[in-house]
Amino acid sequence: MPWSKHDYPPSMKNLEPRVRNKAVEIANALLEEDYDEGRAIAIATAKAEEWDENHPKDEN
């Protein structure tokens, strides 16, 4: 079942909303590729945090 901005895994609840939204996007893509749900969540969280580091919101 795909996740959304308002319906996401409990393990993502403490992520900053911007990072959580990216993690949800990545996790949904991984699920479409038949990844196991737990693995998709772990990979998506790590990749979203990496993405956040490389794409600061205050970048000018």
All heavy atoms as TSV, in Angstrom:
chain	resi	resn	atom	element	x	y	z
A	1	MET	N	N	0.850	-1.186	0.000
A	1	MET	CA	C	0.000	0.000	0.000
A	1	MET	C	C	0.891	1.243	0.000
A	1	MET	O	O	1.749	1.389	0.860
A	1	MET	CB	C	-0.875	-0.029	1.237
A	1	MET	CG	C	-1.670	1.202	1.471
A	1	MET	SD	S	-2.647	0.912	2.961
A	1	MET	CE	C	-3.249	2.501	3.259
A	2	PRO	N	N	0.699	2.119	-0.958
A	2	PRO	CA	C	1.545	3.318	-1.003
A	2	PRO	C	C	1.258	4.262	0.168
A	2	PRO	O	O	0.141	4.349	0.654
A	2	PRO	CB	C	1.178	3.983	-2.325
A	2	PRO	CG	C	0.117	3.182	-2.951
A	2	PRO	CD	C	-0.206	2.035	-2.057
A	3	TRP	N	N	2.298	4.938	0.573
A	3	TRP	CA	C	2.175	5.905	1.653
A	3	TRP	C	C	1.969	7.302	1.079
A	3	TRP	O	O	2.157	7.535	-0.108
A	3	TRP	CB	C	3.432	5.875	2.514
A	3	TRP	CG	C	3.594	4.589	3.253
A	3	TRP	CD1	C	2.776	4.098	4.240
A	3	TRP	CD2	C	4.614	3.619	3.089
A	3	TRP	NE1	N	3.242	2.891	4.680
A	3	TRP	CE2	C	4.372	2.563	3.988
A	3	TRP	CE3	C	5.718	3.526	2.256
A	3	TRP	CZ2	C	5.188	1.454	4.097
A	3	TRP	CZ3	C	6.532	2.416	2.362
A	3	TRP	CH2	C	6.269	1.397	3.266
A	4	SER	N	N	1.609	8.239	1.955
A	4	SER	CA	C	1.378	9.619	1.534
A	4	SER	C	C	1.923	10.572	2.593
A	4	SER	O	O	2.454	10.137	3.616
A	4	SER	CB	C	-0.121	9.864	1.345
A	4	SER	OG	O	-0.778	9.855	2.598
A	5	LYS	N	N	1.734	11.881	2.355
A	5	LYS	CA	C	2.163	12.906	3.303
A	5	LYS	C	C	1.550	12.706	4.685
A	5	LYS	O	O	2.154	13.037	5.690
A	5	LYS	CB	C	1.705	14.275	2.806
A	5	LYS	CG	C	2.667	15.058	2.038
A	5	LYS	CD	C	2.040	16.403	1.731
A	5	LYS	CE	C	3.085	17.379	1.311
A	5	LYS	NZ	N	2.548	18.675	0.981
A	6	HIS	N	N	0.333	12.207	4.714
A	6	HIS	CA	C	-0.400	12.089	5.972
A	6	HIS	C	C	-0.516	10.653	6.465
A	6	HIS	O	O	-1.007	10.419	7.559
A	6	HIS	CB	C	-1.792	12.690	5.806
A	6	HIS	CG	C	-1.743	14.111	5.318
A	6	HIS	ND1	N	-1.294	15.151	6.109
A	6	HIS	CD2	C	-2.030	14.653	4.114
A	6	HIS	CE1	C	-1.339	16.276	5.406
A	6	HIS	NE2	N	-1.765	15.999	4.184
A	7	ASP	N	N	-0.088	9.707	5.672
A	7	ASP	CA	C	-0.150	8.293	6.029
A	7	ASP	C	C	1.182	7.663	5.670
A	7	ASP	O	O	1.436	7.320	4.515
A	7	ASP	CB	C	-1.298	7.607	5.282
A	7	ASP	CG	C	-1.422	6.143	5.645
A	7	ASP	OD1	O	-1.043	5.767	6.778
A	7	ASP	OD2	O	-1.903	5.371	4.795
A	8	TYR	N	N	2.057	7.544	6.664
A	8	TYR	CA	C	3.410	7.055	6.434
A	8	TYR	C	C	3.787	6.104	7.573
A	8	TYR	O	O	3.115	6.061	8.606
A	8	TYR	CB	C	4.405	8.219	6.351
A	8	TYR	CG	C	4.226	9.253	7.429
A	8	TYR	CD1	C	4.785	9.063	8.684
A	8	TYR	CD2	C	3.483	10.396	7.204
A	8	TYR	CE1	C	4.611	10.001	9.698
A	8	TYR	CE2	C	3.300	11.336	8.191
A	8	TYR	CZ	C	3.867	11.139	9.440
A	8	TYR	OH	O	3.682	12.056	10.437
A	9	PRO	N	N	4.857	5.343	7.404
A	9	PRO	CA	C	5.271	4.397	8.446
A	9	PRO	C	C	5.611	5.114	9.756
A	9	PRO	O	O	6.177	6.217	9.736
A	9	PRO	CB	C	6.518	3.742	7.857
A	9	PRO	CG	C	6.441	3.973	6.400
A	9	PRO	CD	C	5.700	5.258	6.221
A	10	PRO	N	N	5.277	4.510	10.879
A	10	PRO	CA	C	5.573	5.125	12.180
A	10	PRO	C	C	7.051	5.469	12.361
A	10	PRO	O	O	7.377	6.444	13.030
A	10	PRO	CB	C	5.138	4.063	13.196
A	10	PRO	CG	C	4.156	3.214	12.478
A	10	PRO	CD	C	4.565	3.244	11.024
A	11	SER	N	N	7.927	4.710	11.750
A	11	SER	CA	C	9.363	4.981	11.907
A	11	SER	C	C	9.785	6.303	11.272
A	11	SER	O	O	10.873	6.809	11.555
A	11	SER	CB	C	10.188	3.847	11.312
A	11	SER	OG	O	9.937	3.722	9.932
A	12	MET	N	N	8.933	6.885	10.449
A	12	MET	CA	C	9.249	8.161	9.802
A	12	MET	C	C	8.658	9.366	10.536
A	12	MET	O	O	8.859	10.499	10.119
A	12	MET	CB	C	8.736	8.157	8.356
A	12	MET	CG	C	9.434	7.190	7.455
A	12	MET	SD	S	8.795	7.336	5.763
A	12	MET	CE	C	9.710	6.068	4.928
A	13	LYS	N	N	7.970	9.118	11.642
A	13	LYS	CA	C	7.257	10.208	12.315
A	13	LYS	C	C	8.158	11.314	12.847
A	13	LYS	O	O	7.738	12.462	12.927
A	13	LYS	CB	C	6.366	9.681	13.435
A	13	LYS	CG	C	7.114	9.221	14.652
A	13	LYS	CD	C	6.180	8.756	15.734
A	13	LYS	CE	C	7.000	8.332	16.945
A	13	LYS	NZ	N	6.179	7.969	18.052
A	14	ASN	N	N	9.397	11.006	13.196
A	14	ASN	CA	C	10.286	12.015	13.761
A	14	ASN	C	C	11.165	12.716	12.729
A	14	ASN	O	O	11.976	13.559	13.088
A	14	ASN	CB	C	11.159	11.398	14.862
A	14	ASN	CG	C	10.344	11.014	16.070
A	14	ASN	OD1	O	9.385	11.689	16.431
A	14	ASN	ND2	N	10.708	9.910	16.694
A	15	LEU	N	N	10.989	12.371	11.475
A	15	LEU	CA	C	11.748	13.052	10.427
A	15	LEU	C	C	11.153	14.432	10.174
A	15	LEU	O	O	9.946	14.632	10.307
A	15	LEU	CB	C	11.697	12.245	9.125
A	15	LEU	CG	C	12.356	10.873	9.121
A	15	LEU	CD1	C	12.089	10.174	7.797
A	15	LEU	CD2	C	13.845	10.988	9.368
A	16	GLU	N	N	11.999	15.356	9.801
A	16	GLU	CA	C	11.539	16.681	9.380
A	16	GLU	C	C	10.584	16.468	8.189
A	16	GLU	O	O	10.835	15.600	7.347
A	16	GLU	CB	C	12.752	17.494	8.958
A	16	GLU	CG	C	12.432	18.856	8.435
A	16	GLU	CD	C	13.679	19.590	7.947
A	16	GLU	OE1	O	14.776	19.333	8.462
A	16	GLU	OE2	O	13.510	20.412	7.034
A	17	PRO	N	N	9.487	17.219	8.121
A	17	PRO	CA	C	8.493	16.987	7.054
A	17	PRO	C	C	9.079	16.927	5.647
A	17	PRO	O	O	8.693	16.069	4.853
A	17	PRO	CB	C	7.528	18.161	7.206
A	17	PRO	CG	C	7.610	18.506	8.649
A	17	PRO	CD	C	9.060	18.259	9.036
A	18	ARG	N	N	10.006	17.783	5.340
A	18	ARG	CA	C	10.628	17.793	4.000
A	18	ARG	C	C	11.352	16.473	3.734
A	18	ARG	O	O	11.232	15.891	2.653
A	18	ARG	CB	C	11.584	18.977	3.954
A	18	ARG	CG	C	12.480	19.091	2.787
A	18	ARG	CD	C	13.359	20.342	2.963
A	18	ARG	NE	N	14.741	20.060	2.744
A	18	ARG	CZ	C	15.363	20.285	1.598
A	18	ARG	NH1	N	14.720	20.808	0.592
A	18	ARG	NH2	N	16.634	20.001	1.474
A	19	VAL	N	N	12.068	15.974	4.731
A	19	VAL	CA	C	12.799	14.711	4.598
A	19	VAL	C	C	11.816	13.544	4.555
A	19	VAL	O	O	11.959	12.621	3.757
A	19	VAL	CB	C	13.810	14.541	5.756
A	19	VAL	CG1	C	14.519	13.199	5.679
A	19	VAL	CG2	C	14.815	15.684	5.757
A	20	ARG	N	N	10.797	13.602	5.407
A	20	ARG	CA	C	9.787	12.544	5.431
A	20	ARG	C	C	9.073	12.431	4.089
A	20	ARG	O	O	8.874	11.326	3.578
A	20	ARG	CB	C	8.780	12.791	6.554
A	20	ARG	CG	C	7.746	11.687	6.660
A	20	ARG	CD	C	6.825	11.827	7.844
A	20	ARG	NE	N	6.221	13.142	7.921
A	20	ARG	CZ	C	6.373	13.979	8.939
A	20	ARG	NH1	N	7.112	13.679	9.977
A	20	ARG	NH2	N	5.771	15.168	8.920
A	21	ASN	N	N	8.718	13.551	3.492
A	21	ASN	CA	C	8.036	13.518	2.193
A	21	ASN	C	C	8.916	12.878	1.124
A	21	ASN	O	O	8.439	12.099	0.292
A	21	ASN	CB	C	7.616	14.924	1.768
A	21	ASN	CG	C	6.521	15.481	2.647
A	21	ASN	OD1	O	5.792	14.743	3.305
A	21	ASN	ND2	N	6.398	16.796	2.670
A	22	LYS	N	N	10.208	13.187	1.158
A	22	LYS	CA	C	11.136	12.586	0.203
A	22	LYS	C	C	11.280	11.088	0.486
A	22	LYS	O	O	11.309	10.274	-0.441
A	22	LYS	CB	C	12.500	13.282	0.283
A	22	LYS	CG	C	13.459	12.835	-0.781
A	22	LYS	CD	C	12.873	13.046	-2.156
A	22	LYS	CE	C	13.790	13.751	-3.084
A	22	LYS	NZ	N	13.245	13.857	-4.447
A	23	ALA	N	N	11.331	10.711	1.761
A	23	ALA	CA	C	11.446	9.296	2.127
A	23	ALA	C	C	10.214	8.523	1.669
A	23	ALA	O	O	10.337	7.394	1.173
A	23	ALA	CB	C	11.628	9.158	3.644
A	24	VAL	N	N	9.044	9.118	1.816
A	24	VAL	CA	C	7.805	8.471	1.363
A	24	VAL	C	C	7.854	8.270	-0.153
A	24	VAL	O	O	7.514	7.203	-0.663
A	24	VAL	CB	C	6.565	9.299	1.786
A	24	VAL	CG1	C	5.316	8.871	1.039
A	24	VAL	CG2	C	6.353	9.190	3.288
A	25	GLU	N	N	8.299	9.285	-0.858
A	25	GLU	CA	C	8.414	9.203	-2.323
A	25	GLU	C	C	9.357	8.060	-2.727
A	25	GLU	O	O	9.033	7.257	-3.602
A	25	GLU	CB	C	8.932	10.540	-2.837
A	25	GLU	CG	C	9.169	10.623	-4.309
A	25	GLU	CD	C	9.795	11.957	-4.718
A	25	GLU	OE1	O	9.439	13.000	-4.133
A	25	GLU	OE2	O	10.645	11.939	-5.617
A	26	ILE	N	N	10.509	7.995	-2.078
A	26	ILE	CA	C	11.486	6.963	-2.392
A	26	ILE	C	C	10.958	5.582	-2.007
A	26	ILE	O	O	11.082	4.618	-2.777
A	26	ILE	CB	C	12.830	7.254	-1.682
A	26	ILE	CG1	C	13.443	8.550	-2.230
A	26	ILE	CG2	C	13.795	6.087	-1.832
A	26	ILE	CD1	C	14.609	9.093	-1.405
A	27	ALA	N	N	10.367	5.472	-0.829
A	27	ALA	CA	C	9.836	4.180	-0.365
A	27	ALA	C	C	8.761	3.658	-1.310
A	27	ALA	O	O	8.733	2.463	-1.629
A	27	ALA	CB	C	9.293	4.308	1.056
A	28	ASN	N	N	7.883	4.528	-1.758
A	28	ASN	CA	C	6.844	4.097	-2.695
A	28	ASN	C	C	7.450	3.578	-3.997
A	28	ASN	O	O	6.989	2.578	-4.545
A	28	ASN	CB	C	5.865	5.240	-2.974
A	28	ASN	CG	C	4.912	5.471	-1.819
A	28	ASN	OD1	O	4.626	4.575	-1.047
A	28	ASN	ND2	N	4.415	6.686	-1.709
A	29	ALA	N	N	8.494	4.238	-4.470
A	29	ALA	CA	C	9.165	3.785	-5.693
A	29	ALA	C	C	9.803	2.411	-5.473
A	29	ALA	O	O	9.743	1.536	-6.344
A	29	ALA	CB	C	10.218	4.799	-6.125
A	30	LEU	N	N	10.405	2.213	-4.303
A	30	LEU	CA	C	11.025	0.924	-4.007
A	30	LEU	C	C	9.982	-0.182	-3.895
A	30	LEU	O	O	10.214	-1.309	-4.345
A	30	LEU	CB	C	11.846	1.018	-2.721
A	30	LEU	CG	C	13.108	1.883	-2.811
A	30	LEU	CD1	C	13.722	2.072	-1.430
A	30	LEU	CD2	C	14.111	1.284	-3.773
A	31	LEU	N	N	8.832	0.130	-3.315
A	31	LEU	CA	C	7.767	-0.873	-3.216
A	31	LEU	C	C	7.285	-1.290	-4.602
A	31	LEU	O	O	6.971	-2.460	-4.823
A	31	LEU	CB	C	6.591	-0.338	-2.389
A	31	LEU	CG	C	6.835	-0.208	-0.886
A	31	LEU	CD1	C	5.611	0.403	-0.214
A	31	LEU	CD2	C	7.179	-1.546	-0.263
A	32	GLU	N	N	7.241	-0.334	-5.524
A	32	GLU	CA	C	6.846	-0.652	-6.899
A	32	GLU	C	C	7.843	-1.595	-7.556
A	32	GLU	O	O	7.491	-2.317	-8.493
A	32	GLU	CB	C	6.704	0.631	-7.729
A	32	GLU	CG	C	5.460	1.416	-7.398
A	32	GLU	CD	C	5.303	2.657	-8.260
A	32	GLU	OE1	O	5.928	2.738	-9.348
A	32	GLU	OE2	O	4.553	3.550	-7.843
A	33	GLU	N	N	9.077	-1.576	-7.066
A	33	GLU	CA	C	10.118	-2.462	-7.586
A	33	GLU	C	C	10.190	-3.762	-6.786
A	33	GLU	O	O	11.184	-4.484	-6.854
A	33	GLU	CB	C	11.463	-1.744	-7.564
A	33	GLU	CG	C	11.524	-0.567	-8.510
A	33	GLU	CD	C	12.861	0.143	-8.484
A	33	GLU	OE1	O	13.851	-0.422	-7.950
A	33	GLU	OE2	O	12.933	1.271	-8.988
A	34	ASP	N	N	9.159	-4.026	-5.993
A	34	ASP	CA	C	9.016	-5.261	-5.215
A	34	ASP	C	C	10.006	-5.418	-4.063
A	34	ASP	O	O	10.340	-6.543	-3.666
A	34	ASP	CB	C	9.076	-6.494	-6.126
A	34	ASP	CG	C	7.880	-6.558	-7.059
A	34	ASP	OD1	O	6.772	-6.164	-6.635
A	34	ASP	OD2	O	8.055	-6.994	-8.208
A	35	TYR	N	N	10.483	-4.317	-3.504
A	35	TYR	CA	C	11.301	-4.401	-2.300
A	35	TYR	C	C	10.402	-4.768	-1.125
A	35	TYR	O	O	9.217	-4.391	-1.086
A	35	TYR	CB	C	11.963	-3.054	-1.991
A	35	TYR	CG	C	13.261	-2.814	-2.715
A	35	TYR	CD1	C	13.273	-2.532	-4.084
A	35	TYR	CD2	C	14.476	-2.855	-2.048
A	35	TYR	CE1	C	14.466	-2.305	-4.751
A	35	TYR	CE2	C	15.673	-2.621	-2.710
A	35	TYR	CZ	C	15.650	-2.355	-4.056
A	35	TYR	OH	O	16.832	-2.126	-4.721
A	36	ASP	N	N	10.969	-5.468	-0.153
A	36	ASP	CA	C	10.277	-5.757	1.087
A	36	ASP	C	C	9.988	-4.425	1.800
A	36	ASP	O	O	10.818	-3.503	1.749
A	36	ASP	CB	C	11.178	-6.644	1.955
A	36	ASP	CG	C	10.629	-6.874	3.334
A	36	ASP	OD1	O	9.611	-7.594	3.446
A	36	ASP	OD2	O	11.202	-6.312	4.293
A	37	GLU	N	N	8.848	-4.319	2.457
A	37	GLU	CA	C	8.435	-3.063	3.086
A	37	GLU	C	C	9.480	-2.537	4.071
A	37	GLU	O	O	9.834	-1.356	4.051
A	37	GLU	CB	C	7.094	-3.272	3.797
A	37	GLU	CG	C	6.470	-2.004	4.313
A	37	GLU	CD	C	5.089	-2.238	4.880
A	37	GLU	OE1	O	4.160	-2.516	4.088
A	37	GLU	OE2	O	4.944	-2.137	6.103
A	38	GLY	N	N	9.979	-3.379	4.947
A	38	GLY	CA	C	10.966	-2.939	5.938
A	38	GLY	C	C	12.244	-2.443	5.295
A	38	GLY	O	O	12.821	-1.435	5.717
A	39	ARG	N	N	12.686	-3.141	4.277
A	39	ARG	CA	C	13.903	-2.735	3.558
A	39	ARG	C	C	13.672	-1.429	2.814
A	39	ARG	O	O	14.536	-0.551	2.805
A	39	ARG	CB	C	14.305	-3.856	2.594
A	39	ARG	CG	C	15.596	-3.619	1.880
A	39	ARG	CD	C	16.156	-4.939	1.336
A	39	ARG	NE	N	17.162	-4.748	0.312
A	39	ARG	CZ	C	18.406	-4.362	0.536
A	39	ARG	NH1	N	18.787	-4.118	1.764
A	39	ARG	NH2	N	19.259	-4.227	-0.454
A	40	ALA	N	N	12.507	-1.280	2.206
A	40	ALA	CA	C	12.179	-0.042	1.485
A	40	ALA	C	C	12.186	1.154	2.431
A	40	ALA	O	O	12.706	2.220	2.087
A	40	ALA	CB	C	10.816	-0.173	0.804
A	41	ILE	N	N	11.642	0.978	3.619
A	41	ILE	CA	C	11.604	2.072	4.603
A	41	ILE	C	C	13.024	2.458	5.020
A	41	ILE	O	O	13.363	3.641	5.061
A	41	ILE	CB	C	10.764	1.671	5.832
A	41	ILE	CG1	C	9.293	1.545	5.432
A	41	ILE	CG2	C	10.938	2.683	6.962
A	41	ILE	CD1	C	8.421	0.876	6.485
A	42	ALA	N	N	13.847	1.470	5.320
A	42	ALA	CA	C	15.217	1.749	5.763
A	42	ALA	C	C	16.026	2.450	4.671
A	42	ALA	O	O	16.707	3.447	4.932
A	42	ALA	CB	C	15.903	0.441	6.176
A	43	ILE	N	N	15.954	1.942	3.463
A	43	ILE	CA	C	16.686	2.538	2.343
A	43	ILE	C	C	16.171	3.953	2.080
A	43	ILE	O	O	16.956	4.892	1.904
A	43	ILE	CB	C	16.558	1.673	1.074
A	43	ILE	CG1	C	17.303	0.347	1.262
A	43	ILE	CG2	C	17.092	2.426	-0.149
A	43	ILE	CD1	C	17.023	-0.674	0.173
A	44	ALA	N	N	14.856	4.117	2.045
A	44	ALA	CA	C	14.257	5.419	1.748
A	44	ALA	C	C	14.631	6.458	2.792
A	44	ALA	O	O	14.927	7.610	2.453
A	44	ALA	CB	C	12.738	5.280	1.655
A	45	THR	N	N	14.640	6.065	4.054
A	45	THR	CA	C	15.004	7.007	5.117
A	45	THR	C	C	16.448	7.451	4.962
A	45	THR	O	O	16.744	8.652	5.022
A	45	THR	CB	C	14.771	6.359	6.495
A	45	THR	OG1	O	13.382	6.021	6.623
A	45	THR	CG2	C	15.140	7.316	7.620
A	46	ALA	N	N	17.334	6.512	4.739
A	46	ALA	CA	C	18.750	6.854	4.567
A	46	ALA	C	C	18.966	7.737	3.339
A	46	ALA	O	O	19.695	8.739	3.403
A	46	ALA	CB	C	19.580	5.575	4.452
A	47	LYS	N	N	18.340	7.393	2.235
A	47	LYS	CA	C	18.499	8.179	1.002
A	47	LYS	C	C	17.894	9.573	1.139
A	47	LYS	O	O	18.436	10.554	0.615
A	47	LYS	CB	C	17.879	7.450	-0.191
A	47	LYS	CG	C	18.636	6.215	-0.597
A	47	LYS	CD	C	20.019	6.588	-1.102
A	47	LYS	CE	C	20.785	5.387	-1.585
A	47	LYS	NZ	N	22.149	5.739	-1.989
A	48	ALA	N	N	16.772	9.686	1.837
A	48	ALA	CA	C	16.137	10.996	2.033
A	48	ALA	C	C	17.009	11.893	2.908
A	48	ALA	O	O	17.125	13.094	2.649
A	48	ALA	CB	C	14.754	10.831	2.646
A	49	GLU	N	N	17.631	11.320	3.932
A	49	GLU	CA	C	18.526	12.110	4.776
A	49	GLU	C	C	19.760	12.547	3.991
A	49	GLU	O	O	20.218	13.685	4.129
A	49	GLU	CB	C	18.917	11.313	6.018
A	49	GLU	CG	C	17.747	11.177	6.984
A	49	GLU	CD	C	18.012	10.241	8.140
A	49	GLU	OE1	O	18.951	9.404	8.068
A	49	GLU	OE2	O	17.264	10.347	9.133
A	50	GLU	N	N	20.266	11.669	3.148
A	50	GLU	CA	C	21.400	12.015	2.277
A	50	GLU	C	C	20.990	13.123	1.298
A	50	GLU	O	O	21.735	14.080	1.077
A	50	GLU	CB	C	21.833	10.768	1.520
A	50	GLU	CG	C	23.002	10.967	0.596
A	50	GLU	CD	C	23.361	9.680	-0.146
A	50	GLU	OE1	O	23.290	8.593	0.450
A	50	GLU	OE2	O	23.693	9.787	-1.346
A	51	TRP	N	N	19.806	12.996	0.714
A	51	TRP	CA	C	19.288	14.008	-0.206
A	51	TRP	C	C	19.195	15.363	0.493
A	51	TRP	O	O	19.582	16.396	-0.066
A	51	TRP	CB	C	17.916	13.568	-0.719
A	51	TRP	CG	C	17.178	14.626	-1.456
A	51	TRP	CD1	C	17.305	14.954	-2.772
A	51	TRP	CD2	C	16.191	15.515	-0.932
A	51	TRP	NE1	N	16.463	15.986	-3.091
A	51	TRP	CE2	C	15.769	16.353	-1.976
A	51	TRP	CE3	C	15.623	15.681	0.331
A	51	TRP	CZ2	C	14.812	17.339	-1.802
A	51	TRP	CZ3	C	14.672	16.667	0.509
A	51	TRP	CH2	C	14.275	17.478	-0.555
A	52	ASP	N	N	18.715	15.370	1.724
A	52	ASP	CA	C	18.558	16.616	2.478
A	52	ASP	C	C	19.910	17.294	2.701
A	52	ASP	O	O	20.015	18.518	2.593
A	52	ASP	CB	C	17.863	16.334	3.815
A	52	ASP	CG	C	17.552	17.599	4.571
A	52	ASP	OD1	O	16.928	18.500	3.989
A	52	ASP	OD2	O	17.927	17.699	5.746
A	53	GLU	N	N	20.919	16.513	3.006
A	53	GLU	CA	C	22.259	17.071	3.205
A	53	GLU	C	C	22.790	17.710	1.933
A	53	GLU	O	O	23.503	18.713	1.970
A	53	GLU	CB	C	23.230	15.990	3.671
A	53	GLU	CG	C	22.987	15.515	5.077
A	53	GLU	CD	C	23.913	14.369	5.478
A	53	GLU	OE1	O	24.906	14.123	4.754
A	53	GLU	OE2	O	23.629	13.725	6.495
A	54	ASN	N	N	22.473	17.117	0.794
A	54	ASN	CA	C	22.973	17.596	-0.485
A	54	ASN	C	C	22.105	18.671	-1.140
A	54	ASN	O	O	22.488	19.237	-2.162
A	54	ASN	CB	C	23.147	16.419	-1.460
A	54	ASN	CG	C	24.209	15.468	-1.000
A	54	ASN	OD1	O	25.252	15.874	-0.500
A	54	ASN	ND2	N	23.961	14.179	-1.147
A	55	HIS	N	N	20.925	18.910	-0.581
A	55	HIS	CA	C	19.998	19.904	-1.115
A	55	HIS	C	C	19.461	20.781	0.006
A	55	HIS	O	O	18.283	20.686	0.372
A	55	HIS	CB	C	18.825	19.218	-1.836
A	55	HIS	CG	C	19.251	18.422	-3.013
A	55	HIS	ND1	N	19.675	17.112	-2.924
A	55	HIS	CD2	C	19.351	18.762	-4.316
A	55	HIS	CE1	C	20.005	16.674	-4.120
A	55	HIS	NE2	N	19.823	17.659	-4.983
A	56	PRO	N	N	20.303	21.645	0.566
A	56	PRO	CA	C	19.858	22.500	1.656
A	56	PRO	C	C	18.688	23.379	1.214
A	56	PRO	O	O	18.659	23.855	0.079
A	56	PRO	CB	C	21.064	23.350	2.001
A	56	PRO	CG	C	22.197	22.821	1.218
A	56	PRO	CD	C	21.668	21.899	0.182
A	57	LYS	N	N	17.744	23.581	2.115
A	57	LYS	CA	C	16.574	24.384	1.743
A	57	LYS	C	C	16.893	25.862	1.625
A	57	LYS	O	O	16.206	26.578	0.945
A	57	LYS	CB	C	15.401	24.150	2.675
A	57	LYS	CG	C	15.699	24.072	4.117
A	57	LYS	CD	C	14.471	23.720	4.897
A	57	LYS	CE	C	14.907	23.468	6.314
A	57	LYS	NZ	N	13.877	23.242	7.213
A	58	ASP	N	N	17.970	26.328	2.263
A	58	ASP	CA	C	18.324	27.754	2.209
A	58	ASP	C	C	19.360	28.050	1.142
A	58	ASP	O	O	20.013	29.076	1.162
A	58	ASP	CB	C	18.840	28.217	3.564
A	58	ASP	CG	C	17.782	28.159	4.638
A	58	ASP	OD1	O	16.583	28.161	4.286
A	58	ASP	OD2	O	18.141	28.097	5.818
A	59	GLU	N	N	19.503	27.116	0.187
A	59	GLU	CA	C	20.500	27.286	-0.865
A	59	GLU	C	C	20.102	28.432	-1.796
A	59	GLU	O	O	18.994	28.503	-2.271
A	59	GLU	CB	C	20.595	25.986	-1.667
A	59	GLU	CG	C	21.735	25.964	-2.632
A	59	GLU	CD	C	21.848	24.586	-3.273
A	59	GLU	OE1	O	21.174	24.371	-4.284
A	59	GLU	OE2	O	22.598	23.763	-2.743
A	60	ASN	N	N	21.034	29.346	-2.039
A	60	ASN	CA	C	20.764	30.506	-2.911
A	60	ASN	C	C	21.513	30.369	-4.200
A	60	ASN	O	O	22.562	29.996	-4.347
A	60	ASN	CB	C	21.165	31.819	-2.226
A	60	ASN	CG	C	20.235	32.108	-1.060
A	60	ASN	OD1	O	19.049	31.813	-1.119
A	60	ASN	ND2	N	20.800	32.678	-0.007
